[in-house]
Amino acid sequence: TPQEAVIEEEDMSLVDDVFFDIKSPTFSMSAPDFMKKTELETVPEARDEVDVGRSTPKIVPGQWHAGHHPRQGLPSTPGTAAVAVHPLSGVGMRRIVGGVMERALDNSDRRRVGMGIIGRIFKRSFKRGGVDEDVREQIDKMHDHRPFFTFWVTFVQIAVYIVSVSVYGIAPVGFSDTLISDVVLTSNLALEKVAYYEKDNMWIGPRQADLIHLGAKYSPCMRRDRNVIAALETDKSRERETACCIRNAREDGCVQKPRRTCSPYLSTWWKWGEDGRLGFNNRTNGSVCGQDPEFCLTPASTEPYVWPDDITKWPLCVRTEQNLTHGNESEVSLFHPHMTCEIRGRPCCIGIQGECIITTPEHCAFRKGYYHKEAALCSQVENVMNPG
């Protein structure tokens, strides 16, 4: 019958309704009389089973609230009376239900959008008044996605930064240039105060040259730059006019220099083609400290690979004759002193525009350059870097 169906449906819902402190809709005045009767008749039966010292909430006809409705058993047959309930079953029900629902719906342990490890470290929080209720509800319903790819990329970037700074160091921090000076041993074989300008790095990282060496984009490394090529050709033309500057005190060594920088009082500029000096096969361009086609075995200056009379086109000598000196006054020492003197300066690549100077290892280290101890001329650096 309709009455039995309503009673059974109501009894089935009471088990779940008791856990929700939510006010149910008010029955309309046009509801059937048997619904009102069933609701009113339930109260006296339940009141007989509870403690007499406890007052039962007043039930207003036509209105029902889940938090104050006495719990009933599920009847096996229509019309079964309500089962007995514990005397304290209704005490603090609103408080218990509120605590259960608060724990069930609490999202404090859930990762919030925009709040991560950094947010927890700095104790960031959302302004409750600044977020609309609908927006907050949408955020709570969103799935929790972790940006693992971003985590990995960030980790790699941090690791590369730490390694690069550990290996190359940190450039001066700023927005312009910084003057760096020191007293070092130069190619003049004397201690001199030298200085240069270093580009600043506002991002607290390596120098420009180090970044390019690590693989940063730099146009002259990707294509032939006309200005850089022109500067290299100018350096080669100047290098053709150099010769071995030998100190009069032989133990002081020698270095490749142009005439104007070789002191005539302390050194001898050993230039072929002057003062009756001639090189191997009557050469006039040279000499070069520590290198001579007459004494080089690999590669040897023989047909069809004769070394040209242009020192900037000489190959890199890999192996030279041993025992060039037989005592202090050997023939090689007298007529070829550039082969027996101690070389004090070799090519050093500095900067980011292919600049090369002949200097000492100490000066090259101060300029943070690359010292080519195998080469004798700057024109041979390319052969050192790309042999064959």
C-alpha positions as CSV (number, residue, x, y, z in Angstrom):
1,T,0.0,0.0,0.0
2,P,1.2,3.6,-0.3
3,Q,1.4,4.0,3.4
4,E,3.6,0.9,3.8
5,A,5.9,2.1,1.0
6,V,6.4,5.5,2.7
7,I,7.2,3.9,6.1
8,E,9.7,1.5,4.7
9,E,11.4,4.2,2.6
10,E,11.6,6.5,5.6
11,D,13.0,3.8,7.9
12,M,15.7,2.8,5.4
13,S,16.8,6.4,5.1
14,L,17.1,7.0,8.8
15,V,20.3,5.0,9.2
16,D,22.1,7.3,6.9
17,D,20.2,10.5,7.8
18,V,21.4,10.4,11.4
19,F,25.0,11.1,10.3
20,F,24.1,14.4,8.5
21,D,23.3,17.6,10.4
22,I,21.4,19.0,7.4
23,K,18.0,20.4,7.7
24,S,15.6,18.6,5.3
25,P,13.0,20.3,3.3
26,T,9.7,21.1,5.1
27,F,6.8,19.0,4.1
28,S,4.2,21.0,2.4
29,M,0.8,21.4,4.0
30,S,-0.7,19.5,1.1
31,A,1.1,16.3,2.0
32,P,-1.1,13.3,2.6
33,D,-2.5,12.8,6.1
34,F,-1.0,9.4,6.5
35,M,2.6,10.8,6.3
36,K,1.9,13.3,9.1
37,K,0.3,10.6,11.2
38,T,3.1,8.2,10.8
39,E,5.6,10.9,11.8
40,L,3.6,11.9,14.9
41,E,2.9,8.4,16.1
42,T,6.5,7.4,16.1
43,V,7.5,9.9,18.8
44,P,5.4,8.4,21.7
45,E,6.7,4.9,21.0
46,A,10.3,6.0,21.1
47,R,9.7,8.1,24.2
48,D,8.6,5.1,26.2
49,E,12.0,3.4,25.5
50,V,14.3,6.2,26.6
51,D,15.3,7.5,30.0
52,V,12.5,9.4,31.7
53,G,15.0,12.1,32.8
54,R,15.7,13.0,29.2
55,S,13.5,15.4,27.3
56,T,12.6,14.5,23.8
57,P,12.8,17.3,21.2
58,K,9.5,18.6,20.2
59,I,8.4,17.6,16.7
60,V,6.5,20.3,14.8
61,P,3.8,18.8,12.5
62,G,4.8,19.2,8.9
63,Q,8.5,19.6,9.6
64,W,11.3,17.0,10.0
65,H,15.0,17.3,11.0
66,A,17.4,14.4,10.7
67,G,19.5,15.4,13.7
68,H,16.5,15.2,16.2
69,H,14.7,12.2,14.7
70,P,14.9,9.1,17.0
71,R,16.7,6.1,15.4
72,Q,14.4,3.3,14.5
73,G,15.0,-0.3,13.5
74,L,14.2,-1.6,10.0
75,P,10.8,-3.3,10.3
76,S,10.5,-6.8,8.8
77,T,6.8,-6.3,8.3
78,P,4.8,-3.2,7.8
79,G,3.6,-1.6,11.0
80,T,6.4,-2.9,13.2
81,A,7.0,-0.7,16.2
82,A,10.3,1.2,16.7
83,V,13.2,-0.6,18.4
84,A,14.7,0.6,21.6
85,V,17.6,3.0,21.5
86,H,20.4,3.8,23.9
87,P,19.6,6.5,26.3
88,L,22.6,8.6,25.2
89,S,22.1,8.0,21.5
90,G,20.9,11.6,21.0
91,V,23.3,13.4,23.3
92,G,25.8,15.5,21.4
93,M,24.6,14.1,18.1
94,R,25.1,17.4,16.4
95,R,28.6,17.7,17.7
96,I,29.6,14.1,16.7
97,V,28.1,14.5,13.2
98,G,29.9,17.8,12.8
99,G,33.2,16.3,13.7
100,V,32.8,13.3,11.4
101,M,31.8,15.5,8.5
102,E,34.6,17.9,9.1
103,R,37.2,15.1,9.0
104,A,35.6,13.6,5.9
105,L,35.5,16.8,3.9
106,D,38.7,18.2,5.2
107,N,41.3,18.8,2.4
108,S,44.1,20.1,4.6
109,D,46.3,17.0,3.8
110,R,45.5,17.3,0.1
111,R,48.1,19.2,-2.0
112,R,46.5,22.6,-2.9
113,V,46.9,24.1,-6.3
114,G,49.6,26.8,-6.2
115,M,50.9,25.5,-2.8
116,G,54.0,23.3,-2.8
117,I,57.2,22.7,-0.8
118,I,58.3,26.3,-1.2
119,G,54.8,27.5,-0.1
120,R,55.0,25.4,3.1
121,I,58.5,26.5,3.8
122,F,57.5,30.2,3.6
123,K,54.1,29.5,5.2
124,R,52.1,30.9,2.4
125,S,48.3,30.7,2.5
126,F,45.4,31.7,0.4
127,K,43.2,34.6,1.4
128,R,39.9,33.1,2.1
129,G,38.1,36.3,1.3
130,G,40.0,36.8,-2.0
131,V,38.8,33.5,-3.6
132,D,35.2,33.1,-4.7
133,E,33.2,30.2,-3.3
134,D,32.6,28.8,-6.8
135,V,36.3,29.0,-7.7
136,R,37.3,27.4,-4.4
137,E,34.9,24.6,-5.0
138,Q,36.3,24.0,-8.5
139,I,39.8,24.0,-7.2
140,D,38.9,21.4,-4.6
141,K,37.4,19.1,-7.3
142,M,40.4,19.3,-9.5
143,H,42.6,16.2,-9.8
144,D,46.0,16.3,-8.1
145,H,48.6,16.4,-10.9
146,R,52.3,16.5,-10.1
147,P,54.6,18.3,-12.6
148,F,57.3,15.6,-12.6
149,F,58.8,16.8,-15.9
150,T,59.2,20.3,-14.6
151,F,60.8,18.9,-11.4
152,W,63.3,16.9,-13.5
153,V,64.2,19.8,-15.8
154,T,64.7,22.1,-12.8
155,F,66.9,19.5,-11.1
156,V,69.1,19.2,-14.2
157,Q,69.4,22.9,-14.5
158,I,70.4,23.3,-10.9
159,A,72.9,20.4,-11.2
160,V,74.5,22.0,-14.4
161,Y,74.7,25.3,-12.6
162,I,76.5,23.8,-9.6
163,V,79.0,21.9,-11.8
164,S,79.7,24.8,-14.1
165,V,80.3,27.2,-11.2
166,S,82.5,24.7,-9.4
167,V,84.6,24.2,-12.5
168,Y,84.8,27.7,-14.1
169,G,84.0,29.9,-11.1
170,I,81.8,33.0,-11.0
171,A,82.3,36.1,-13.1
172,P,82.1,39.6,-11.6
173,V,78.5,40.5,-10.7
174,G,77.2,43.7,-12.3
175,F,76.0,45.4,-15.4
176,S,79.2,46.7,-17.0
177,D,82.9,45.8,-17.0
178,T,85.3,45.2,-14.1
179,L,89.0,46.0,-14.2
180,I,91.2,43.1,-13.1
181,S,94.9,43.7,-12.5
182,D,97.9,41.8,-11.0
183,V,101.7,41.6,-11.2
184,V,102.8,38.5,-13.2
185,L,105.7,37.4,-15.3
186,T,105.2,38.5,-18.9
187,S,106.9,37.7,-22.2
188,N,109.4,40.4,-21.5
189,L,110.8,38.0,-18.9
190,A,110.1,40.5,-16.1
191,L,107.4,41.0,-13.5
192,E,104.9,43.6,-14.8
193,K,101.6,44.9,-13.6
194,V,99.0,43.9,-16.2
195,A,95.3,44.5,-16.3
196,Y,92.2,43.8,-18.5
197,Y,88.5,44.3,-18.4
198,E,86.1,41.5,-17.7
199,K,82.5,41.5,-18.7
200,D,80.1,41.3,-15.7
201,N,77.4,38.7,-15.3
202,M,74.3,40.0,-13.7
203,W,72.9,36.4,-13.3
204,I,75.7,35.3,-10.9
205,G,77.3,32.7,-13.2
206,P,80.3,31.9,-15.3
207,R,82.1,34.3,-17.6
208,Q,81.2,34.8,-21.2
209,A,84.1,32.7,-22.5
210,D,83.2,29.9,-20.1
211,L,79.5,29.9,-21.2
212,I,80.5,29.7,-24.8
213,H,82.8,26.8,-24.0
214,L,79.8,25.1,-22.2
215,G,77.8,25.4,-25.4
216,A,76.0,28.8,-25.3
217,K,75.0,30.2,-28.6
218,Y,77.6,32.5,-30.2
219,S,77.4,33.4,-33.8
220,P,81.2,33.2,-34.7
221,C,81.1,29.6,-33.5
222,M,78.2,28.8,-35.9
223,R,79.3,30.6,-39.0
224,R,82.3,32.5,-40.4
225,D,82.2,36.0,-39.1
226,R,83.8,38.5,-41.5
227,N,85.1,40.7,-38.7
228,V,86.7,37.8,-36.9
229,I,88.3,36.5,-40.1
230,A,89.7,39.9,-40.9
231,A,91.2,40.3,-37.4
232,L,92.9,36.9,-37.7
233,E,94.4,37.8,-41.1
234,T,95.7,41.0,-39.5
235,D,97.3,39.0,-36.7
236,K,98.9,36.7,-39.2
237,S,100.4,39.5,-41.2
238,R,101.9,40.9,-37.9
239,E,103.2,37.4,-37.0
240,R,105.1,37.2,-40.3
241,E,107.3,40.1,-39.1
242,T,108.3,38.4,-35.8
243,A,111.4,36.4,-35.0
244,C,113.0,34.7,-32.1
245,C,114.1,37.3,-29.4
246,I,117.0,35.6,-27.5
247,R,118.3,37.0,-24.2
248,N,122.0,37.7,-24.1
249,A,122.1,35.7,-20.9
250,R,121.2,32.4,-22.5
251,E,119.8,31.0,-19.3
252,D,117.0,33.7,-19.4
253,G,115.5,32.0,-22.5
254,C,113.8,33.3,-25.6
255,V,110.4,34.3,-26.9
256,Q,108.8,35.0,-30.3
257,K,108.5,38.8,-30.7
258,P,108.4,41.7,-33.3
259,R,111.5,43.8,-33.5
260,R,110.1,46.8,-31.7
261,T,109.4,44.9,-28.5
262,C,112.8,43.0,-28.4
263,S,115.3,45.1,-26.3
264,P,118.5,45.6,-28.3
265,Y,120.5,46.0,-25.1
266,L,119.4,42.8,-23.3
267,S,118.5,40.6,-26.2
268,T,119.3,39.6,-29.8
269,W,116.6,39.6,-32.4
270,W,117.6,36.5,-34.5
271,K,116.0,37.4,-37.8
272,W,116.8,35.5,-41.0
273,G,117.7,37.8,-43.9
274,E,119.6,40.3,-41.7
275,D,123.3,40.5,-40.8
276,G,124.1,37.7,-43.2
277,R,121.8,35.2,-41.5
278,L,120.0,32.8,-43.8
279,G,117.6,30.0,-42.8
280,F,117.3,26.5,-44.2
281,N,117.3,26.6,-48.1
282,N,118.1,30.4,-47.9
283,R,114.9,31.3,-46.1
284,T,114.4,34.9,-45.0
285,N,111.1,34.7,-43.1
286,G,111.8,33.7,-39.6
287,S,113.3,32.4,-37.3
288,V,110.9,30.7,-34.9
289,C,111.9,29.8,-31.4
290,G,112.1,26.0,-31.0
291,Q,111.1,25.2,-34.6
292,D,113.1,24.9,-37.8
293,P,112.5,22.9,-41.0
294,E,116.2,21.9,-41.0
295,F,115.8,20.0,-37.7
296,C,112.2,18.8,-37.8
297,L,111.7,15.1,-38.5
298,T,107.9,14.9,-38.4
299,P,106.8,16.3,-40.7
300,A,110.0,16.7,-42.6
301,S,110.5,19.5,-45.1
302,T,111.1,17.4,-48.2
303,E,109.7,17.2,-51.6
304,P,106.8,17.4,-52.3
305,Y,106.0,18.8,-48.9
306,V,108.6,21.6,-48.5
307,W,107.8,24.1,-45.9
308,P,107.1,27.5,-47.5
309,D,109.1,30.6,-46.7
310,D,106.2,31.9,-44.6
311,I,106.2,31.0,-41.0
312,T,102.4,31.5,-40.7
313,K,102.0,28.5,-43.1
314,W,104.4,26.2,-41.2
315,P,103.0,22.9,-39.9
316,L,103.2,21.9,-36.3
317,C,106.5,20.1,-35.7
318,V,105.8,16.9,-33.8
319,R,109.3,15.4,-33.5
320,T,112.7,17.2,-33.6
321,E,116.2,15.9,-33.7
322,Q,117.6,14.9,-30.4
323,N,121.0,16.0,-28.9
324,L,121.2,19.3,-30.8
325,T,123.8,20.5,-28.4
326,H,127.2,18.7,-27.8
327,G,128.6,20.9,-25.1
328,N,128.3,24.7,-24.5
329,E,129.9,25.7,-27.8
330,S,128.2,23.4,-30.3
331,E,127.6,24.3,-33.9
332,V,123.9,24.4,-33.4
333,S,124.2,26.8,-30.5
334,L,126.4,29.1,-32.5
335,F,124.5,29.2,-35.8
336,H,121.0,28.2,-34.6
337,P,120.6,29.6,-31.1
338,H,116.8,29.7,-31.6
339,M,116.8,25.9,-31.4
340,T,118.8,25.6,-28.1
341,C,117.3,28.4,-26.0
342,E,114.6,27.8,-23.4
343,I,111.3,29.0,-24.7
344,R,109.6,31.3,-22.3
345,G,106.4,32.1,-24.2
346,R,104.0,30.2,-26.3
347,P,100.5,30.9,-27.9
348,C,97.7,31.7,-25.5
349,C,94.1,32.0,-26.6
350,I,92.1,34.6,-24.7
351,G,88.8,36.3,-25.0
352,I,85.9,35.2,-27.2
353,Q,86.9,36.6,-30.6
354,G,89.9,34.4,-31.5
355,E,92.5,36.6,-29.8
356,C,95.9,35.0,-29.4
357,I,99.1,36.3,-27.8
358,I,102.6,34.8,-27.2
359,T,103.1,35.0,-23.5
360,T,104.2,33.0,-20.4
361,P,102.0,30.4,-18.7
362,E,101.6,32.7,-15.7
363,H,100.3,35.6,-17.7
364,C,98.0,33.2,-19.7
365,A,96.6,31.8,-16.4
366,F,95.9,35.4,-15.2
367,R,94.0,36.1,-18.4
368,K,92.1,32.8,-18.0
369,G,93.3,31.7,-21.4
370,Y,94.2,28.4,-22.9
371,Y,98.0,27.8,-23.1
372,H,99.2,25.8,-26.1
373,K,102.5,24.4,-25.0
374,E,102.8,22.2,-28.2
375,A,102.7,25.2,-30.6
376,A,105.3,27.8,-31.4
377,L,103.1,30.3,-33.3
378,C,99.5,31.5,-33.0
379,S,99.0,30.5,-36.7
380,Q,99.6,26.9,-35.6
381,V,96.9,26.9,-32.9
382,E,94.3,25.7,-35.4
383,N,96.5,22.8,-36.3
384,V,96.8,22.0,-32.6
385,M,93.0,22.0,-32.1
386,N,92.3,20.2,-35.4
387,P,95.3,18.0,-36.2
388,G,95.3,16.4,-39.7
